[in-house]
Amino acid sequence: MFDDLPPDLDRLQTLRVCHTMWLQRIDAKIAALTRRQTEEERGRRNRPAPPEWIVELGIGERRPPLQIHTDD
């Protein structure tokens, strides 16, 4: 069997601690990305419908309505 691990207990325990720390970092990143993906999906599902019409206002102090834009 291919065995490239150190032969002594101290170095093996050190490797185990380092790998455990890496696994914790990886798990935290996975959890953060999963939360982000869930939030994005929830945002897409809960997005309000686009308005049926929009009023374009003019320029100036009173800003009178100029046009009404509809879906089409």
C-alpha positions in Angstrom: 0.0 0.0 0.0 1.2 3.5 -0.8 1.9 5.3 2.5 3.5 8.7 2.3 2.3 9.9 5.8 4.9 10.7 8.5 5.7 7.7 10.7 5.5 9.6 14.1 2.4 10.4 16.1 3.2 14.1 16.7 3.3 14.9 13.0 0.3 12.8 12.2 -1.7 14.7 14.9 -0.5 18.0 13.5 -1.6 17.0 10.0 -5.0 16.0 11.4 -5.4 19.4 13.1 -4.5 21.2 9.9 -6.9 19.2 7.8 -9.6 19.6 10.3 -9.1 23.4 10.1 -9.3 23.2 6.3 -12.5 21.1 6.5 -14.1 23.7 8.8 -13.2 26.5 6.4 -14.6 24.5 3.4 -17.7 23.7 5.3 -18.2 27.3 6.3 -17.8 28.4 2.7 -20.3 25.8 1.5 -22.8 26.9 4.1 -22.3 30.6 3.1 -22.8 29.8 -0.6 -25.8 27.7 0.1 -27.4 30.5 2.2 -26.6 33.0 -0.6 -28.1 30.7 -3.3 -31.2 30.1 -1.2 -31.7 33.9 -0.6 -31.3 34.6 -4.4 -33.9 31.9 -5.2 -36.2 33.4 -2.6 -35.7 36.8 -4.1 -36.5 35.5 -7.6 -39.7 33.8 -6.3 -40.9 36.9 -4.3 -40.0 39.5 -7.0 -43.0 41.7 -7.6 -44.7 41.7 -11.0 -43.6 44.5 -13.3 -45.9 47.4 -13.3 -48.6 47.5 -16.0 -47.8 51.1 -16.8 -45.3 53.8 -15.9 -45.7 57.6 -16.1 -42.9 59.6 -17.6 -42.5 62.9 -15.9 -41.2 66.1 -17.5 -38.2 68.2 -16.4 -38.7 71.2 -14.2 -40.2 72.3 -11.0 -43.7 71.0 -11.4 -42.7 68.0 -13.6 -45.9 67.5 -15.5 -46.7 64.0 -16.9 -45.5 63.6 -20.5 -46.3 60.0 -21.5 -47.8 56.9 -20.1 -45.9 53.7 -21.0 -47.7 50.4 -21.0 -46.5 46.8 -21.2 -46.7 46.7 -25.0 
